[in-house]
Amino acid sequence: MEQPQPPAIAASSENLSRTQVVDKPMVESRGGIVAAQSRRAALAGVAVLDAGGDAVDAAVATSFALGVAEPWMSGAGGGGAMVVWRADEQRAYAIDFGLHAPAGLDPAAYPLAPEAPRSEFFGWPAVRDDLNLRGPKAIAVPGTVAGMGLAHDRYGRLPWRDVLAPAVDMARQGLLVDWYAGLLIASCARDLAQDPHAAAMFLDDGQWPIVGGWTALAERRLDQGPLARTLEHLASHGAAAFYTGDIAEALARDIQDKGGYLSSQDLRHYAARMEAPLTIPYRGARIHAAPGYTAGPSLKVALDDLQAALDAPAAGRDLPGPQAYVAMARALDRSFKQRLARMGDLDAPKAPACTSHFSVVDRHGNMCAVTQTLLSAFGAKVVSPSTGLLMNNGIMWFDPEPGRPNSLAPGKKCLMNVCPVVGETAAGDRYALGASGGRKIMGAVLQLSVFLNDYGLTLEDAFRQPRMDMSGSGTVIANSRLPAAVIDALGAAFPTVRTQATLYPYAYAFPSAVMASGDRHFGATEVTSPWSDAIGQQE
């Protein structure tokens, strides 16, 4: 009988040191905590908590600050979803601020290119000149500002102006371009050069990536003056000013002048929605996920399958073993097959994703799990010069071939891989969790939820526990730090490759979470991320 081959080592890790150790401690506080992909954005959220703000106030502050601190990931030009936990009501809510195709979009303007290979990033046919992936015709109607405005109207305690103040100050100063920012800009420099305003913002001489200096005293910053003025206007006039009036007119005019479909009518008619979350029972625990066009429904399919297929851990068993990892991989594989067949989300797992996740808990136990996105890295690679906003490329999530489950059409909602959740363990602890990373997001949320619920790991230990990725390709990407028995078991069940958890190229999602256990709060972010951090209020 032929023996299975040991899992291959991914070529992307062949140059990496096997001895370097990267670690990040968990944060603990009796006060509030913000865990975000940018330390500067987390500090903005904590400043709002210190001023007496609610978790929602801090979430709004962090959201706008992230649009300044990592503009290629998310911001006012994108969309997303939020799950809110209200301690006084003992109830969860979901807020949908996803993207929509413009009403005037013409599907015929995205001709297929049958002579070209299927897109590197998608399972569907290529579109001529990649008009659905980058450029002005890739832009969908943004929803982030409406989502933040709805949340603040419902639960905010501080004035809207005060909540946006940290982001305004950050934009006036401009983002420091360090080695990590330079790396991300360089990764998309060729496409950014195609839009003159994106090139002016992110490139030197319209073609060379802006990078930091070689010495600790050298400093380069992005010019975010137009963005600062947009944020100042929103701070003074409220979230609705993004969708009506001068900002809406200028944004629509910018995009239409470049050849896109976004109109002032699209913006005027946009509305975020507050709705009941998708509540998933799991082994005595409950997980409240975002419903609708997110990964929440697919997470439910995977957790239902896992609960039926995997026996509960034996008492005293504190780490998941081979059986657990194989069961999680099978559950994710089946869930993705259903998602791809029924929802039409056919992007290949190597598609670069551009998303931010952050989680907030205030001293009263209110929580927010927020995932916001431009979809691809740098979105459509288009900047609106009047507003300073980098715009999303939501049209990429539609199948350009007619008659399919998710075919391109005007006014249609875009699918998203975002998966923010608020979970309650059987032991009574509560956590807000989510991640960035495209289709890798759902698997990270599932595994971390299993680590917390089934194995009783602390938040810190859950984030340090190695994960695998199974996101629809049929191949498992196994962290090299997993025990050999786990990797062998995965290799016997699926085609499997091993690689390290690194910053670039990314093999796994980048999660951020907070947890409330008794009167203590905890926060953790992805260990390998150089910018992410959990910041707690001083007690």
N, C-alpha and C positions, 0 to 999 in steps of 0.2 A: 504494500500500500504506500502510495506516494505521501511523503511527509510535507506538511505546509511549510512554506519558506518563512523565515523570520521577517518581521516587518522591516521595510526599507527605511533608511534615514533620508529625510528630505534634503535635496541639494542645497536649499536655501540656508541650511545650518552648517555647511561643511567648513566654513571659515571661523566658526564661533568657538570661543574658549569653552572648555568643559569644566573649568574650575571657578569661574567667576560667580559670585553669589550676589543676588540683588534681593533686598528685603525692604519691607515698609511696615512700620508698626501700626496697630489699631489705635484709634483715638477713643478716649473714655471721658464722659462728663455727666454731671447731673443736669446740666443745662442743655441747650440745643446744639445740634451738630449739622453741618453741611458737608456732604461728600460729593466731590465733583471732579471732572476731568481737568480742571484748571484750578490751581491753588488760589490764584488771584480772584477767580469768580467765586470760589468758596468763601474767601475772606469778605467779598461783597455781601454774600448772603448772611454771614455771621454778624457783620456790622448792623444789618437790619434787625436781626434777632436781638442784638445788644440794645437797640433803640426801642425795644418793646414790641417788635413785630411778631406776627403769627408765622407759622411754617409756610403759609401761602405767600406772605409778604417776602420772606426769604427766598422762596422759589422764584418769584417774579424777578427779584433783584439778581439772582444767580443766572436766570435765563438770559436777561439782557446783557449781563456782564460776560457770559460765555460768547455771545455774538461779537464782542469786542476782543476777548482774550484768545479765542480760537475761531476766527471768522470763517475758516474753511470747513468747519464742522457743522455749524448751525447758526441761527440768528433770526432776525426779523424777516429775512427772505425765504424762510423755510416753514416747516410744519412739524407735527408730532402728536403726542398723547401724554396724558397725566392721570395718575391715580392718586386720589386724596383720601386720607384717613382722618376723620374727625373724632377726637377722643371724647368730646362732650356728648356726641350723638351715638358713639360706638357704631359708626357706619362709614362705609367707603363710597366714594363717588369716582366716576371717570369723566375726564374732559377730553373731547375729540377736537383737535385743531389740525386735522390732516389736510392734505393738498387736494386740489381739484383741477381738472383740465379747464382751460379758458372756454367760455361759451362760444367764442368765434373760431375755435380751432377747426382746421380742415384736415381730416385724415388723409386726403389725397395729396397733401403737401409733404407727406413722408413716404416717398416712393421706395419700394423694396429694391434691393440690389441683388437680384438672384445670381449674378455672376460672382459676387463676393462671398467669401466664407461667412458662416454665421458669426455673429459678433463675438469677439473675445470675451465679452462680459455677459452674454445672454444666450439662452437656448433658442430664441426665435430668429427669424431671418434678419439680416442686416438691412438698415435703412441707408439710402444713398447719402454720402457725406456725414453719416452719423448725426443727422439733424435732431433725432430724438434723444441723443445722449449729451450733446453740448451745443452751446450757442443759444440764441434767443428763442428759437422755436421749441427748445426743451423745457422752458420755464412754465411751471404750473402756478395756480393762484396760492399765495402764501397764507398761512394761518396762525403762526406763532403768536403774533401780537394780539390777535383776537382771543386765543386761548388764555394768555396771561391776563388779559383784561377781564375775561369772564371769571376766572378764578379769584382775581382781586376784588371784583365787584361783590362776589359772594362771601368771601372770608377775610379779605384784607382788613387790617386794623390801622395801618399807617397811611398817610396820604400817598397817592400814586407818585407825585413828584419826588417825595423822599425815597421811595423804593427804587426809582430809576436813577437817582443821583450818583451812586457808585459807578454805574456803567457810563454815564455822561463824563465823569471825571477821567475814567480810564481811556475813553475815546479821544478826549482832548490831549492826553499825554501821548497816545499812540502805543501800539503793541511793540514791546522789545523783541527784536528778531535775534533769537539765540540759535544754537546749533540745531535744536529740534524744529523750530519754525523754519529755519533754512532748509532742512531736509524735506519737510513737507512741501514747501514752495518749489524746490528743485524737482520733486517727483511729478509735478504737473506743469512745469514751466513751458513746455512746448504748446500745450493747449491754452494756457493763460495768455500766451503771446498773441493768440488769435483775436482777442478782444482788447481794443486799445485802452479801455479804462481799467480792466483787470491787469493789463501789463503795466500801466502807470502805477498801480497800487502795490503790486507784488514783485515787479522785475526792475532791474537796472537797465537803462537804455532800451526798454521794451523787450528785452530778450534774456538777460542774465538774471538768475535768481538772486534776490537780496539775501545776503548771509551776514551773520555777525562777524566781529573781528576776531583775530587770533589771541588777543590778550584779554585779561579779565577787565581791563578798564575801557576797552573799545565798546561802542554802543551804536546800534542802528535801530531805528523805530519806523514802523509803518506810519504813513500819513493817513490818519483816520478822521481828518477834519470834517468832511461831508457827513460821515456817520455820526460824529458828535453833534452836528447841527440837527440831524434827523432825530436823534434821541432827545435833545433839548426840546424840540418841538413836541414830541410825544409826551415828555414829562410835563409840559405846560398845558397841553390840550387833551390828554387822555388817549387811551388805546384806539378809540373810534377815529382819531385824526389820521391813523394809518390808512383807513379805508375810505375816507371822504376828505374833500378839501385838497390843500396844496400838495401834501405828500403823495396822495393817491394819484392825482393828476400828473405830477412830475414822474413818479415811478412808471406809470402806464406809458407816458410819452417816451421815456427813455427806452423801454423795452420795445415798443412799436417802432421807434426810429431805427432800432437795430434789426427789425424784421420779425419780432415775436408777436404773439397773440394776446398777451395780458392787457386787459383794458380797465379803465376806471370803473366801468359797470361791473366787471368781475369782482373787483375789490369791494365795491359798495354792497354787493349782494352776498358777500362771504359772511358766514356766522359760525362760530365755534359752538359746540353742544356739550351740555352736562347731562350725563346719563348714568344709569345703573351699571356697575362693573360686571364683568363675567366672574362669578364666584365659583371656584373650583374646590370641592371637598377632596382632601387627600390625607388618608391615614390619621384621622382625628384633627388634622390641621385644615386651614382654609387659605386659599390664595385668591386675592382679588386682582384680576387682570383687566387690561384695557380690551374692550370688545371691538367688534366691527372689522375694519380693514387693517388691523394690526396682526401681530403674531399671537395675540391672546387666544383666539380660538384654536390655533394649532398647538399651543402649549397645553390646553385642556385635553386635546386628543392624546398627546404624548403622556401626560400625567395619568390619565385614565388607564391607558395601556400599561404603563409602568406599575401602577398600583395592582393591576390584575396579574401581571407576569412575575413580579418580584416579591418574594417573601419579606416580611418585615425583618429588620436586622435582629439578631439574637441579643439578649440582654448583655450589656457590658462590651459589645463589639463597637469600637469607636471609630473605625475607618472603613470606607467602602472597599470591597475586594473585587476580584474578577467577575463574579456573578453580577454584581451591581453595575459595573461599567458596561458589560455586554448588554444587560437589560436596558440601560439608559440609551445605549447606541441603537438598539433595535426599536425602542419606542420613538426616538427621534427620526429614525429612518422611515418608519411607517407614517409618522405624522407629516413629514415633508412630502412623501409620495402623495398623500391625500391633498396636501396644500397645493402642490404643483398641478395636480389633475383638476381640482375643483376651483381654485382661486386664480390660476393662471400666472402665478409668480414664478417665472421660468429663468430668472437670472442665475448665472453660474456662480458658485461659491467664491471664486477668486475675484469677483467684481469688487473694486475698491469702494468702501463705504465711508460716508462722511456724516457722523452722528455724534451727539453729545448726550450723555446721561448724567443726571445728578439726583441725589436723594437728600431729603431734609427731615429732621425731627426737631420740634421745639421743646421747651422745658415742660410743657403740658402734655406731651405725647402725641400732638397732631403731627401727621406725616404727609410728605409728598414724594412720589416717585415720578420723575419727569424725563422723557426722552424726546429730544427735538433734533431735527435733521435737515440738511440740504440734499440728502441722498448720496450722491457721489462726492468724492473729495473735491472741494471747491465748487460743488454743485454744477451749474451749467457753465462754469468758468466765465461768467458774465457779471460785470459790475454796473449797477445803475449810477451814473455819474452825479445825478442830482441828489441822491440819497446816501451814496456811499455804501449801498448794500450789495453784497455778493448773493446772487440769486440761485434758487434750487434748480434741479433738473428732474422734476417730478414726472415729466412725460416719459422718461426712460422706463417707468414701471408698467407701461402699457404695451401689449403685444401689437406690433404694427400690422400684423396679418389679420384681415377681417374675419369675422365669424368665430372667434375664439373666446374662451371664458373672460378674458380681460383685454379685449381688443380696444384700440384707441378710439375715443369718441369725445365730442365736445361736452363739457360740463361733468364728466365722469370723475368719480373719486379715485384717487391713487392708492394702490396697495402700499403698505409699509411693513418693514420687519421689526418695528419698535415693539418692545414688550415690557413696559413698566408694570410692576406689581407691588402690592402691599400684602404681606403674608402674616398669618398667625399660626405659630407652631402649637402642637398639642400640649406643650408645656406652658403655654401662655405668653411666650415672647412674641413680639411683633417686629416686623422688618419691612423696610421699603427698599426695593432692589430693581435694577435694570442694567443695561449695558449698551455700549456702542459696538459696531462690528458687522452690520448687514445681517446676512442669514446666520451668522455665528451667534447672534444675540440670544435667540430662544434657547439654544443648548446650554449656554452659560447660566441663564436664569433657571432652567430646570435643574442643572447639576447643583448649583448653589442652594436652591430650595431643598433638594434632597439631602445635601450635607447638613443643613440646619434642622430640617424636620425629622429625617430618619435616623441620623447619627448623632444628633445633639451637639454638633461642633459649635464652638464659639464663632463669632463672625470673623475674627482674626484667623482662626484655624481653617475655616471654610475658604477664605480667600487664598490661603497658602496651599490648600489641597490641590494637587495637579488635576487638570481637567483634560478631556478629549473634545474634539469637535466632530460632529456628524451633522452636516447641514444640506443634505439633499443630493450629494454627488454619488453616494454609495460607498465612499471611502472614508475611513476614520483617520483623523489626524490626532495622534496620541502624544501627549507631553512626555518627553524623554525621562522626566523625573518620576513617572508612574512606575510602580514595582514591575519587575520582569514578568511576573505571573499575570498581571493585568494586561500588559501589552501583548503577551502571547495569546491570552484568551480573546482579546479583540482581533488579533491577527487570524485566529482560527475561524472567527465569525464573519469578518469583513476584510476586504483589501485595506491594509493599514500602513501608514507611514508614521515615523517618529520624527519629532522636531522639538526644539526648545521653544519656550514661551519668550518671544523677543518683541522688541518695539517695532522693528521694520525689517523684513516684511512681517505682517501680523498673521499669526496662525490661529489665534483665539480672540474672543471678544474681550472688551475692556469694561468690566463691571464697576459700579459704585453702589454702596449700600449704607444704610443706617439701621440700627436695631435698638429696641427698648426692652430691657429685661429688669423687672422690678422698678426701682427708682434710678437705675443707671442707664445711660445711653451710650451707644458705641457707633463708630463709623470706620469704614474701610474702603479703599479704592485699589484698582489694579496695581499689583506690585511692580510690574515692568514699566509702567508709564512714568516718565520723568516729570510731568506737570501735574498729574492728578494728586489730590490730597483730601483728607477729611480734617476739617477744622471745627473744634468745639469751643463753646463759650466757656470762659473762665468761671469757676464756681465761687 
